[in-house]
Amino acid sequence: MAKKFASVWSPLALYNALSACGWGYILLNVIFKYLSLGQPAFFKETKNTVTLIQCGAIIEILNSLLGIVRSPIVTTAAQVLSRLLVVIGIFQLLPESENAQGIPYITLLFAWSITEIVRYLFYFYTLTSTTGAPKVLLYLRYNLFWVLYPTGVASELLIIYSSLSWAKIKYGPWFQWTLIGTMLTYIPGLPMLFLHMVAQRKKVMKSLREESKKQE
């Protein structure tokens, strides 16, 4: 049975295209606006936009729950909720956090934005193009994670850690322990997701090599 391709105007395709544009806007802000504003002004200027764009990912949980996409609901929810904890729990509720106003915020946005631009464009072309995603996107998606994933996770942890004292001061020990518990989930979660990407990369790179040999 031939695979059906979605219109570029279908809701799922539009969601991926708009999400890629949103994160592209964030990346441009990091590259150009940060140099002129510096920290903490850049954090104060951009935190609401970052929060808004990241909250759009709630749609991915719904898509997974309703079976619109094949992504596992548990994995999808865990990844989205961990980011929502950062953007809402810290950027909005604990903006005083030292590392949110420092370099970890910049490295976080670099890692998140580049990852998401590639990911959403990959999904967009997979949905709408009869030839699939361009090879350059395949290479980027399954190679950039070597650097971007550890960078993003390290930045998240540094930001969460610097917010612990403020969490206790402003909202009580329960919020502080919620953040600590979240940090502990990274211990099993980081290697599991990273190794999954390594396994996926191996399959994709093997497929690309075989395809290249056939064309010779």
C-alpha contacts under 8 A as a table, 3 or more apart, distances in Angstrom:
res1	aa1	res2	aa2	distance
5	F	127	L	5.69
5	F	128	T	5.17
5	F	129	S	6.85
5	F	130	T	6.93
6	A	10	S	6.32
6	A	13	A	7.20
6	A	127	L	5.61
6	A	128	T	4.99
7	S	10	S	5.18
7	S	13	A	7.23
7	S	128	T	5.94
8	V	13	A	5.52
8	V	14	L	6.54
8	V	124	F	7.97
8	V	128	T	5.96
9	W	13	A	6.42
9	W	14	L	5.81
10	S	13	A	5.34
10	S	14	L	6.04
11	P	14	L	5.14
11	P	15	Y	6.04
12	L	15	Y	5.05
12	L	16	N	6.38
13	A	16	N	5.25
13	A	17	A	6.20
13	A	123	Y	7.87
13	A	124	F	5.41
13	A	127	L	6.67
13	A	128	T	7.21
14	L	17	A	5.01
14	L	18	L	5.93
14	L	124	F	7.97
15	Y	18	L	5.28
15	Y	19	S	5.98
16	N	19	S	5.09
16	N	20	A	6.15
16	N	120	Y	4.96
16	N	121	L	6.73
16	N	123	Y	6.71
16	N	124	F	5.63
17	A	20	A	5.20
17	A	21	C	6.32
17	A	120	Y	6.64
17	A	121	L	6.58
17	A	124	F	6.29
18	L	21	C	5.00
18	L	22	G	6.08
19	S	22	G	4.94
19	S	23	W	6.28
19	S	53	I	7.42
19	S	56	G	7.81
19	S	116	E	7.86
19	S	117	I	7.61
19	S	120	Y	6.60
20	A	23	W	5.33
20	A	24	G	6.00
20	A	116	E	6.52
20	A	117	I	4.58
20	A	118	V	7.58
20	A	119	R	7.97
20	A	120	Y	5.36
20	A	121	L	6.24
21	C	24	G	4.83
21	C	25	Y	6.17
21	C	117	I	7.40
22	G	25	Y	5.15
22	G	26	I	6.53
22	G	53	I	6.35
23	W	26	I	4.90
23	W	27	L	6.20
23	W	53	I	7.40
23	W	113	S	4.97
23	W	114	I	7.58
23	W	116	E	6.53
23	W	117	I	5.97
24	G	27	L	5.07
24	G	28	L	6.24
24	G	113	S	6.64
24	G	114	I	7.80
24	G	117	I	6.30
25	Y	28	L	5.16
25	Y	29	N	6.27
26	I	29	N	5.05
26	I	30	V	6.34
26	I	50	V	7.09
26	I	109	L	7.40
26	I	113	S	6.57
27	L	30	V	5.07
27	L	31	I	6.25
27	L	109	L	7.12
27	L	110	F	6.48
27	L	113	S	5.73
27	L	114	I	7.21
28	L	31	I	5.09
28	L	32	F	5.99
28	L	33	K	7.62
29	N	32	F	5.34
29	N	33	K	4.86
29	N	34	Y	6.59
30	V	33	K	5.87
30	V	34	Y	5.19
30	V	35	L	7.79
30	V	106	I	6.92
30	V	109	L	7.29
30	V	110	F	7.26
31	I	34	Y	6.32
31	I	35	L	6.96
32	F	35	L	5.69
32	F	36	S	7.03
33	K	36	S	5.36
33	K	37	L	6.06
33	K	42	F	7.27
34	Y	37	L	5.13
34	Y	38	G	5.11
34	Y	39	Q	7.48
34	Y	42	F	5.70
35	L	38	G	5.82
37	L	41	A	5.84
37	L	42	F	5.59
38	G	41	A	6.01
38	G	42	F	5.65
39	Q	42	F	5.22
39	Q	43	F	6.43
39	Q	101	Q	5.96
39	Q	102	G	6.05
39	Q	103	I	7.86
40	P	43	F	5.35
40	P	44	K	6.46
40	P	101	Q	4.69
40	P	102	G	6.58
41	A	44	K	5.18
41	A	45	E	6.06
42	F	45	E	5.02
42	F	46	T	6.11
43	F	46	T	5.37
43	F	47	K	5.53
43	F	100	A	7.09
43	F	101	Q	5.76
43	F	105	Y	7.42
44	K	47	K	5.81
44	K	48	N	7.98
45	E	48	N	7.58
46	T	49	T	5.38
46	T	50	V	6.23
47	K	50	V	5.14
47	K	51	T	6.08
47	K	87	V	7.64
47	K	91	F	6.22
47	K	92	Q	7.69
48	N	51	T	5.04
48	N	52	L	6.16
48	N	91	F	7.98
48	N	92	Q	7.69
49	T	52	L	5.11
49	T	53	I	6.22
50	V	53	I	5.30
50	V	54	Q	6.05
50	V	87	V	7.32
51	T	54	Q	5.22
51	T	55	C	6.03
51	T	84	L	7.83
51	T	87	V	5.16
51	T	88	I	6.69
51	T	91	F	7.68
52	L	55	C	5.19
52	L	56	G	6.67
53	I	56	G	5.34
53	I	57	A	7.60
54	Q	57	A	5.65
54	Q	83	R	7.48
54	Q	84	L	7.10
54	Q	87	V	7.54
55	C	58	I	5.76
55	C	84	L	6.77
56	G	59	I	6.04
57	A	60	E	5.28
57	A	61	I	7.28
57	A	80	V	6.49
58	I	61	I	5.34
58	I	62	L	6.73
58	I	80	V	6.91
59	I	62	L	5.08
59	I	63	N	6.10
60	E	63	N	4.96
60	E	64	S	6.12
60	E	76	T	7.23
61	I	64	S	5.19
61	I	65	L	6.05
61	I	73	I	6.58
61	I	76	T	6.14
61	I	77	A	5.66
61	I	80	V	7.66
62	L	65	L	4.95
62	L	66	L	6.00
63	N	66	L	5.28
63	N	67	G	6.07
63	N	68	I	4.93
63	N	69	V	5.81
64	S	67	G	5.11
64	S	68	I	6.05
64	S	69	V	5.36
64	S	70	R	6.44
64	S	71	S	5.73
64	S	72	P	6.58
64	S	73	I	5.37
64	S	76	T	7.46
65	L	68	I	7.74
65	L	73	I	5.95
66	L	69	V	7.95
67	G	70	R	6.38
71	S	75	T	7.72
71	S	76	T	6.66
72	P	75	T	5.57
72	P	76	T	6.09
73	I	76	T	5.13
73	I	77	A	5.86
74	V	77	A	5.27
74	V	78	A	6.07
75	T	78	A	5.19
75	T	79	Q	6.24
76	T	79	Q	5.37
76	T	80	V	6.19
77	A	80	V	5.24
77	A	81	L	5.82
78	A	81	L	5.30
78	A	82	S	6.04
79	Q	82	S	5.38
79	Q	83	R	6.58
80	V	83	R	5.34
80	V	84	L	6.24
81	L	84	L	4.84
81	L	85	L	6.12
82	S	85	L	5.19
82	S	86	V	6.73
82	S	182	T	7.65
83	R	86	V	5.11
83	R	87	V	6.33
84	L	87	V	5.14
84	L	88	I	5.61
84	L	89	G	7.13
85	L	88	I	5.49
85	L	89	G	4.67
85	L	90	I	6.88
86	V	89	G	5.37
86	V	90	I	5.12
86	V	91	F	6.45
86	V	156	E	7.22
86	V	159	I	7.98
86	V	160	I	7.16
87	V	90	I	5.77
87	V	91	F	4.84
87	V	92	Q	6.51
88	I	91	F	5.65
88	I	92	Q	4.93
88	I	93	L	6.36
89	G	92	Q	6.15
89	G	93	L	5.29
89	G	94	L	6.65
90	I	93	L	5.20
90	I	94	L	4.39
90	I	95	P	5.96
90	I	97	S	7.33
90	I	100	A	7.90
90	I	160	I	7.31
90	I	163	S	6.99
91	F	94	L	5.82
91	F	95	P	4.90
91	F	100	A	7.05
92	Q	95	P	5.85
94	L	97	S	5.93
94	L	163	S	6.70
94	L	166	W	6.71
94	L	167	A	6.88
95	P	100	A	6.90
95	P	101	Q	7.81
96	E	100	A	7.60
96	E	101	Q	7.61
96	E	163	S	7.69
96	E	166	W	7.33
97	S	100	A	5.46
97	S	101	Q	6.82
97	S	159	I	7.11
97	S	162	S	5.61
97	S	163	S	4.71
97	S	166	W	6.85
98	E	101	Q	5.43
98	E	102	G	6.43
98	E	159	I	7.51
98	E	162	S	5.82
98	E	163	S	7.21
99	N	102	G	4.69
99	N	103	I	6.81
99	N	104	P	5.75
99	N	105	Y	6.64
99	N	158	L	6.51
99	N	159	I	4.91
99	N	162	S	5.92
99	N	163	S	7.97
100	A	103	I	7.82
100	A	104	P	6.63
100	A	105	Y	5.16
100	A	159	I	5.54
101	Q	104	P	7.97
101	Q	105	Y	6.56
102	G	105	Y	5.90
102	G	106	I	7.35
103	I	106	I	5.16
103	I	107	T	6.41
104	P	107	T	5.11
104	P	108	L	5.87
104	P	155	S	4.97
104	P	156	E	7.69
104	P	158	L	6.82
104	P	159	I	6.71
105	Y	108	L	5.02
105	Y	109	L	6.24
105	Y	155	S	6.91
105	Y	159	I	7.42
106	I	109	L	5.25
106	I	110	F	6.24
107	T	110	F	5.05
107	T	111	A	6.15
107	T	151	T	6.92
107	T	152	G	7.08
107	T	155	S	6.47
108	L	111	A	5.23
108	L	112	W	6.00
108	L	151	T	7.06
108	L	152	G	5.14
108	L	155	S	5.26
108	L	156	E	6.75
109	L	112	W	5.07
109	L	113	S	5.67
110	F	113	S	5.44
110	F	114	I	6.06
111	A	114	I	5.65
111	A	115	T	6.04
111	A	148	L	4.97
111	A	149	Y	7.10
111	A	151	T	6.32
111	A	152	G	5.18
112	W	115	T	5.26
112	W	116	E	6.02
112	W	148	L	7.75
112	W	152	G	6.49
113	S	116	E	5.17
113	S	117	I	5.99
114	I	117	I	5.24
114	I	118	V	6.31
115	T	118	V	5.49
115	T	119	R	6.08
115	T	141	R	7.58
115	T	144	L	7.71
115	T	145	F	7.60
115	T	148	L	7.01
116	E	119	R	4.87
116	E	120	Y	5.82
117	I	120	Y	5.50
117	I	121	L	6.09
118	V	121	L	5.32
118	V	122	F	5.99
118	V	137	L	6.39
118	V	140	L	6.98
118	V	141	R	6.10
119	R	122	F	5.09
119	R	123	Y	6.30
119	R	141	R	6.52
120	Y	123	Y	5.09
120	Y	124	F	6.06
121	L	124	F	4.91
121	L	125	Y	6.21
121	L	133	A	7.99
121	L	137	L	7.70
122	F	125	Y	5.46
122	F	126	T	6.09
122	F	133	A	5.59
122	F	134	P	7.97
122	F	137	L	6.14
122	F	138	L	7.36
122	F	141	R	7.76
123	Y	126	T	5.00
123	Y	127	L	6.09
123	Y	133	A	7.69
124	F	127	L	5.27
124	F	128	T	6.19
124	F	133	A	7.92
125	Y	128	T	5.13
125	Y	129	S	5.11
125	Y	132	G	5.72
125	Y	133	A	4.74
125	Y	134	P	7.65
126	T	129	S	5.94
126	T	130	T	7.97
126	T	132	G	4.75
126	T	133	A	5.26
127	L	132	G	7.67
128	T	132	G	7.67
129	S	132	G	5.06
129	S	133	A	7.03
131	T	134	P	7.85
133	A	137	L	6.44
133	A	138	L	6.88
134	P	137	L	5.49
134	P	138	L	6.68
135	K	138	L	4.91
135	K	139	Y	6.20
136	V	139	Y	5.16
136	V	140	L	6.14
137	L	140	L	5.02
137	L	141	R	5.84
138	L	141	R	5.18
138	L	142	Y	6.15
138	L	204	V	7.95
139	Y	142	Y	5.45
139	Y	143	N	5.89
139	Y	144	L	8.00
140	L	143	N	5.28
140	L	144	L	5.38
141	R	144	L	6.05
141	R	145	F	7.04
142	Y	145	F	6.51
142	Y	197	M	7.30
142	Y	198	V	7.99
142	Y	200	Q	7.56
142	Y	201	R	5.13
142	Y	204	V	7.72
143	N	146	W	6.00
143	N	201	R	7.39
144	L	147	V	5.81
144	L	148	L	5.98
145	F	148	L	4.81
145	F	149	Y	4.96
145	F	150	P	7.79
145	F	197	M	7.79
146	W	149	Y	6.29
146	W	150	P	7.18
147	V	150	P	5.94
147	V	151	T	6.21
148	L	151	T	5.01
148	L	152	G	5.90
149	Y	152	G	5.20
149	Y	153	V	6.16
149	Y	194	F	7.67
150	P	153	V	5.16
150	P	154	A	5.91
151	T	154	A	5.26
151	T	155	S	6.10
152	G	155	S	5.16
152	G	156	E	6.14
153	V	156	E	5.07
153	V	157	L	6.18
153	V	190	L	7.97
154	A	157	L	5.20
154	A	158	L	6.16
155	S	158	L	5.16
155	S	159	I	6.18
156	E	159	I	5.22
156	E	160	I	6.11
157	L	160	I	5.08
157	L	161	Y	5.91
157	L	183	M	6.64
158	L	161	Y	5.14
158	L	162	S	6.21
159	I	162	S	5.31
159	I	163	S	6.47
160	I	163	S	5.19
160	I	164	L	6.71
160	I	179	L	6.81
160	I	183	M	7.61
161	Y	164	L	5.57
161	Y	180	I	7.91
162	S	165	S	7.22
163	S	166	W	5.32
163	S	167	A	6.03
164	L	167	A	5.09
164	L	168	K	6.52
164	L	176	Q	5.33
164	L	179	L	7.02
164	L	180	I	7.69
165	S	168	K	5.31
165	S	169	I	6.27
165	S	176	Q	7.26
166	W	169	I	4.96
166	W	170	K	5.92
167	A	170	K	5.45
167	A	171	Y	5.62
167	A	172	G	6.50
167	A	173	P	7.38
167	A	175	F	5.77
167	A	176	Q	5.10
168	K	171	Y	5.55
168	K	172	G	4.23
168	K	173	P	4.86
168	K	174	W	7.57
168	K	175	F	6.51
168	K	176	Q	5.28
169	I	172	G	5.99
171	Y	174	W	7.58
171	Y	175	F	6.20
172	G	175	F	5.94
172	G	176	Q	6.86
173	P	176	Q	4.98
173	P	177	W	6.09
174	W	177	W	5.23
174	W	178	T	6.11
175	F	178	T	4.90
175	F	179	L	6.33
176	Q	179	L	5.27
176	Q	180	I	6.31
177	W	180	I	4.81
177	W	181	G	5.92
178	T	181	G	5.09
178	T	182	T	6.19
179	L	182	T	4.99
179	L	183	M	6.27
180	I	183	M	5.08
180	I	184	L	6.36
181	G	184	L	5.10
181	G	185	T	6.53
182	T	185	T	5.25
182	T	186	Y	7.12
183	M	186	Y	5.53
183	M	187	I	7.69
184	L	187	I	5.63
185	T	188	P	6.08
185	T	189	G	6.02
186	Y	189	G	4.71
186	Y	190	L	5.28
187	I	190	L	5.97
187	I	191	P	7.39
188	P	191	P	6.16
188	P	192	M	6.38
189	G	192	M	5.22
189	G	193	L	6.13
190	L	193	L	5.54
190	L	194	F	5.98
191	P	194	F	5.03
191	P	195	L	5.82
192	M	195	L	5.41
192	M	196	H	6.21
193	L	196	H	4.99
193	L	197	M	6.34
194	F	197	M	5.18
194	F	198	V	6.32
195	L	198	V	4.86
195	L	199	A	6.17
196	H	199	A	5.16
196	H	200	Q	6.20
197	M	200	Q	4.98
197	M	201	R	5.97
198	V	201	R	5.04
198	V	202	K	6.27
199	A	202	K	5.16
199	A	203	K	6.56
200	Q	203	K	5.27
200	Q	204	V	6.25
201	R	204	V	5.14
201	R	205	M	5.91
202	K	205	M	5.34
202	K	206	K	6.05
203	K	206	K	5.21
203	K	207	S	6.19
204	V	207	S	5.06
204	V	208	L	6.19
205	M	208	L	5.07
205	M	209	R	6.18
206	K	209	R	5.16
206	K	210	E	6.24
207	S	210	E	5.18
207	S	211	E	6.14
208	L	211	E	5.04
208	L	212	S	6.09
209	R	212	S	5.04
209	R	213	K	6.27
210	E	213	K	5.15
210	E	214	K	6.40
211	E	214	K	5.22
211	E	215	Q	6.53
212	S	215	Q	5.25
212	S	216	E	6.60
213	K	216	E	5.26
